[in-house]
Amino acid sequence: MEIFNALFTAKAIFVGIVFAITLGVAAYSTYFERKIAAFMQDRIGPDRAGPFGILQPLADAVKMFMKEDFIPAKSNKWLFILGPCISMFTALMTSAVIPFGDTVTIGGVTFDLQGIDVNIGILWVFGIVSLGVYGILIGGWASNNKFALLGAIRAASQNISYELAMGLSIIAILMFTGSLSTKAIVEAQQAGHWNILYQPIGFIVFLICAFAECNRTPFDLPECETELIGGYHTEYSSMKLGFYLFAEYINMFISGAVMATLFFGGYDYPGVEFITQQLGATVATLLGAGALIGKALAFVFVFMWVRWTLPRFRYDQLMGLGWTGLIPISIFNVVITGLGILLEQPILTGVAGVVLLIVGLVIYDQLLVKKKIA
């Protein structure tokens, strides 16, 4: 019983640290997004609140708490409150199955740097992500505002469409590892055998779908201010609006962590064996956790970079890309992956798949040009 209590306490502390890191990253992502946007647009960005403006997120938090908590008179009050709570809850719960490191021993207690190690970790991620759209739908419907409702409907159709392609891109990974466990997927990528070498097409599809799932530009149609004022959160203010905004940035960080887990070796990094021999397994494991967080933050930068680089899609373009573009490419990737496993040449088949895909897209584009000319 004493060992169980010690293990439970260690796990609880670890989960608390993960939540704290996630919330901290979400808070300061707003600062870095402004700074990155300012750099790309040749301006300064936040520079008043603290040195270099680093206290700007705290100032924003105070502002959000101090703003009037407005609830529309003819809205559904309880659902109006429940919407942002669901979005925040599902955003945080996704990180429970992400393995941040291998087994570590601290204070005589040995435990894994993972919230819960279940053999259906990928299904957990997709299940929680699918529930996240309910927060947006409930918030948009309960607001009793037509613009908010249109934004919520857009979010639902967008998420459902891109979850299909995202799920198909994961099937190829599962064919390699033979397990739905995120820990098993990471363990299969140790010593530099990262899935990005075998699944470049799957990664590109997953990355594009992650933009759509996070409602980030160029897929931010649910919040399109030029058409829907503010989209599904038009009627929200104070920390209810803050929850929606926080959930978006948390989803960006968690999406980066999931992509690092599935395609970039998770907590694996170059020189891990040398570090283990010289400094011990515990130090190597903690550095691995830092490596995973670093990879996730790199993807957060990519999210921000794309936002200030590409224009927003039209809604028909967004849906067309999901149904007639990414889903067929994902199916093609599954077929190529199966062929590679059958021939026992996964890397060569992955490269061949990229070449065939590029050639096919060029031929398709030329056929469209000739059709327009004719």
Secondary structure, DSSP 4 states (H G I P E B T S, - for coil): -HHHHHHHHHHHHHHHHHHHHHHHHHHHHHHHHHHHHHHHTTS----SSSGGGTTHHHHHHHHHHHS-----TTS-HHHHHHHHHHHHHHHHHGGGG---EEEEEETTEEEEESS---TTHHHHHHHHHHHHHHHHHHHHHHTT-HHHHHHHHHHHHHHHHHHHHHHHHHHHHHHHH----HHHHHHTT-TT--GGGT-HHHHHHHHHHHHHHTT-TTS-GGG-HHHHTTGGGTT--HHHHHHHHHHHHHHHHHHHHHHHHHHS-TT--TTHHHHHHHH-HHHHHHHHHHHHHHHHHHHHHHHHHHHTTSPPPPHHHHHHIIIIIIHHHHHHHHHHHHHHHHHT-HHHHHHHHHHHHHHHHHHHHHHHHHHHH-
